[in-house]
Amino acid sequence: MSLYAIGDLHLSFTVDKPMSIYGREWENHVAKIEKNWKKRIREQDTVVLTGDHSWGRNMDECRADLDFIASLPGQKILLRGNHDMFWDAKKTCQLNDLYQGSLSFLQNNYYMYGEYALVGTKGYCYEGRDTPEQYEKLVKRELERLRISFELAVAGGFRKFIMFLHYPPTSIGEMESVFTRTAEEYGASQVVYSHCHGAARYQDSFQGEVNGIEYSLVSSDYLKFKPGLILE
């Protein structure tokens, strides 16, 4: 039994959104994901998918994408990404009911992996588009959701945590953020995130150990479309 993570599958079985326009590495990326996943992941393994699962804007458009993920080996836990328009905060319970037994959706809750609680939220970072007021509002909302996830896990008796985000934990140039401070406050052993695409973006945030926490980027193109090992 092992824990893996990968983000940004950007599936589009129903909508016309070819990822190859973003670079040659994205050509036939779904076939690469499927091949590498089936080669690496066993049924007893758990994979956390850190957002941007589907280009579908609603359940009708994304159902084939989610069904594809559900068909892959292992236990799958999905985190919300910025492009996951089919999933708003009020639909988490509905999605968990719909895909019970095949997919689990992580928002305002947590999941268990051995003695670890898997906690997380979408997160947010500054990318030059927001006013200061908009940025602070979005960060505050995501921080509240992250704390809910941690506190539910604490109430469940957990003292070991792995924290998952979609966005990187810091904005470019930041040495800390409310998300890194929260990870340190609760004693998370790892922070896992995605969202950063292309070699020019891979160094946008932390990688490796910082203040006793291991940070890992798991964007699918960064991982060459192979789920990354988080914990054996």
PAVEX-143641 format. One record per residue (C-alpha): residue number from 1; residue in one letter; x, y, z. Coordinates in nm, 3 decimals. Layout:
N
num/residuo/X/Y/Z
NUM/A/X/Y/Z
...
***
This chain:
232
num/residuo/X/Y/Z
1/M/0.000/0.000/0.000
2/S/0.147/0.336/-0.109
3/L/0.028/0.695/-0.139
4/Y/0.073/0.881/-0.468
5/A/-0.030/1.220/-0.605
6/I/-0.070/1.385/-0.943
7/G/-0.247/1.699/-1.056
8/D/-0.375/1.872/-1.366
9/L/-0.493/1.582/-1.579
10/H/-0.696/1.834/-1.783
11/L/-0.922/1.572/-1.938
12/S/-1.165/1.663/-2.215
13/F/-1.342/1.353/-2.345
14/T/-1.660/1.552/-2.409
15/V/-1.544/1.908/-2.475
16/D/-1.304/2.024/-2.747
17/K/-0.998/2.132/-2.551
18/P/-0.680/1.971/-2.691
19/M/-0.388/2.013/-2.451
20/S/-0.133/1.974/-2.731
21/I/-0.162/2.348/-2.799
22/Y/0.034/2.399/-2.476
23/G/0.341/2.209/-2.595
24/R/0.461/1.883/-2.746
25/E/0.483/1.717/-2.406
26/W/0.101/1.729/-2.391
27/E/0.052/1.530/-2.712
28/N/-0.144/1.212/-2.633
29/H/-0.121/1.299/-2.266
30/V/-0.427/1.095/-2.170
31/A/-0.273/0.779/-2.315
32/K/0.048/0.854/-2.124
33/I/-0.143/0.902/-1.799
34/E/-0.337/0.577/-1.844
35/K/-0.029/0.373/-1.935
36/N/0.186/0.509/-1.652
37/W/-0.095/0.489/-1.397
38/K/-0.173/0.124/-1.473
39/K/0.197/0.038/-1.467
40/R/0.260/0.204/-1.129
41/I/-0.063/0.197/-0.925
42/R/-0.208/-0.114/-0.759
43/E/-0.564/-0.149/-0.633
44/Q/-0.449/-0.117/-0.270
45/D/-0.273/0.215/-0.340
46/T/-0.422/0.562/-0.288
47/V/-0.381/0.848/-0.535
48/V/-0.465/1.210/-0.450
49/L/-0.545/1.414/-0.761
50/T/-0.469/1.777/-0.685
51/G/-0.720/1.952/-0.909
52/D/-0.792/2.053/-1.268
53/H/-0.934/1.715/-1.352
54/S/-1.167/1.819/-1.634
55/W/-1.233/2.103/-1.876
56/G/-1.604/2.025/-1.846
57/R/-1.809/2.316/-1.711
58/N/-2.087/2.102/-1.565
59/M/-2.159/1.740/-1.478
60/D/-2.280/1.653/-1.827
61/E/-1.953/1.775/-1.978
62/C/-1.722/1.624/-1.717
63/R/-1.891/1.291/-1.646
64/A/-1.682/1.099/-1.899
65/D/-1.366/1.250/-1.752
66/L/-1.459/1.155/-1.396
67/D/-1.565/0.809/-1.510
68/F/-1.222/0.765/-1.670
69/I/-1.051/0.856/-1.342
70/A/-1.283/0.622/-1.154
71/S/-1.188/0.336/-1.388
72/L/-0.818/0.360/-1.301
73/P/-0.664/0.136/-1.032
74/G/-0.642/0.243/-0.669
75/Q/-0.838/0.460/-0.431
76/K/-0.878/0.807/-0.581
77/I/-0.917/1.126/-0.375
78/L/-0.989/1.443/-0.573
79/L/-0.908/1.800/-0.471
80/R/-1.071/2.096/-0.642
81/G/-0.869/2.298/-0.896
82/N/-0.930/2.641/-1.046
83/H/-1.060/2.492/-1.373
84/D/-1.299/2.243/-1.211
85/M/-1.613/2.441/-1.291
86/F/-1.837/2.138/-1.236
87/W/-1.757/2.146/-0.864
88/D/-1.857/2.427/-0.633
89/A/-1.836/2.421/-0.254
90/K/-2.198/2.316/-0.212
91/K/-2.160/2.008/-0.435
92/T/-1.894/1.815/-0.243
93/C/-2.142/1.594/-0.056
94/Q/-2.340/1.541/-0.377
95/L/-2.027/1.434/-0.564
96/N/-1.925/1.199/-0.285
97/D/-2.270/1.040/-0.294
98/L/-2.266/1.013/-0.673
99/Y/-1.924/0.845/-0.690
100/Q/-1.937/0.657/-0.361
101/G/-1.696/0.366/-0.374
102/S/-1.502/0.491/-0.678
103/L/-1.403/0.855/-0.615
104/S/-1.372/1.066/-0.298
105/F/-1.382/1.446/-0.302
106/L/-1.169/1.645/-0.058
107/Q/-1.310/1.980/0.055
108/N/-1.416/2.080/0.407
109/N/-1.335/1.724/0.515
110/Y/-1.039/1.486/0.539
111/Y/-0.947/1.129/0.454
112/M/-0.745/0.868/0.640
113/Y/-0.431/0.701/0.512
114/G/-0.291/0.476/0.782
115/E/-0.199/0.699/1.076
116/Y/-0.208/1.011/0.857
117/A/-0.496/1.247/0.789
118/L/-0.502/1.373/0.431
119/V/-0.622/1.734/0.450
120/G/-0.645/2.014/0.198
121/T/-0.817/2.280/-0.005
122/K/-0.773/2.447/-0.343
123/G/-0.559/2.726/-0.198
124/Y/-0.469/3.044/-0.383
125/C/-0.169/3.249/-0.490
126/Y/-0.118/3.586/-0.655
127/E/-0.071/3.569/-1.033
128/G/-0.113/3.935/-1.122
129/R/-0.484/3.945/-1.198
130/D/-0.644/4.038/-0.866
131/T/-0.686/4.361/-0.678
132/P/-0.544/4.343/-0.324
133/E/-0.899/4.321/-0.191
134/Q/-0.994/4.034/-0.423
135/Y/-0.675/3.848/-0.340
136/E/-0.725/3.880/0.036
137/K/-1.087/3.765/0.006
138/L/-0.994/3.452/-0.187
139/V/-0.702/3.365/0.041
140/K/-0.918/3.411/0.351
141/R/-1.185/3.178/0.210
142/E/-0.936/2.906/0.124
143/L/-0.760/2.938/0.459
144/E/-1.092/2.887/0.638
145/R/-1.154/2.572/0.434
146/L/-0.806/2.443/0.511
147/R/-0.854/2.499/0.883
148/I/-1.187/2.316/0.872
149/S/-1.008/2.019/0.715
150/F/-0.731/2.023/0.978
151/E/-0.970/2.071/1.271
152/L/-1.195/1.785/1.163
153/A/-0.889/1.561/1.143
154/V/-0.770/1.674/1.487
155/A/-1.117/1.606/1.627
156/G/-1.093/1.261/1.471
157/G/-0.782/1.192/1.678
158/F/-0.517/1.245/1.411
159/R/-0.179/1.402/1.489
160/K/-0.001/1.331/1.161
161/F/-0.100/1.523/0.849
162/I/-0.022/1.547/0.479
163/M/-0.159/1.867/0.328
164/F/-0.274/1.899/-0.032
165/L/-0.332/2.215/-0.236
166/H/-0.405/2.283/-0.599
167/Y/-0.229/2.620/-0.613
168/P/0.132/2.647/-0.498
169/P/0.164/2.726/-0.126
170/T/0.334/3.061/-0.191
171/S/0.312/3.330/-0.455
172/I/0.624/3.391/-0.664
173/G/0.894/3.550/-0.449
174/E/0.724/3.479/-0.116
175/M/0.925/3.309/0.157
176/E/0.609/3.215/0.350
177/S/0.232/3.245/0.333
178/V/-0.076/3.178/0.543
179/F/-0.078/2.830/0.391
180/T/0.282/2.746/0.485
181/R/0.231/2.890/0.833
182/T/-0.081/2.679/0.877
183/A/0.107/2.367/0.767
184/E/0.373/2.447/1.028
185/E/0.113/2.524/1.296
186/Y/-0.049/2.182/1.263
187/G/0.278/1.999/1.209
188/A/0.213/1.870/0.858
189/S/0.494/1.646/0.738
190/Q/0.434/1.719/0.369
191/V/0.266/1.978/0.147
192/V/0.175/1.860/-0.202
193/Y/0.057/2.094/-0.480
194/S/0.029/2.137/-0.858
195/H/-0.102/2.411/-1.096
196/C/0.247/2.510/-1.224
197/H/0.300/2.410/-1.588
198/G/0.604/2.434/-1.812
199/A/0.970/2.452/-1.713
200/A/0.945/2.828/-1.659
201/R/0.688/2.773/-1.381
202/Y/0.822/2.467/-1.202
203/Q/1.025/2.679/-0.959
204/D/0.740/2.916/-0.868
205/S/0.721/2.784/-0.512
206/F/0.890/2.556/-0.262
207/Q/1.033/2.216/-0.346
208/G/1.215/1.999/-0.097
209/E/1.237/2.053/0.277
210/V/1.150/2.394/0.422
211/N/1.115/2.443/0.798
212/G/1.084/2.071/0.851
213/I/0.813/2.017/0.588
214/E/0.867/1.838/0.257
215/Y/0.713/2.029/-0.037
216/S/0.634/1.844/-0.361
217/L/0.514/1.968/-0.700
218/V/0.297/1.707/-0.872
219/S/0.172/1.881/-1.188
220/S/0.126/1.605/-1.445
221/D/0.363/1.752/-1.703
222/Y/0.631/1.802/-1.433
223/L/0.596/1.434/-1.339
224/K/0.599/1.330/-1.706
225/F/0.243/1.207/-1.652
226/K/0.344/0.949/-1.390
227/P/0.183/0.958/-1.043
228/G/0.442/1.071/-0.790
229/L/0.518/0.868/-0.477
230/I/0.433/1.057/-0.157
231/L/0.448/0.786/0.110
232/E/0.523/0.414/0.108
***
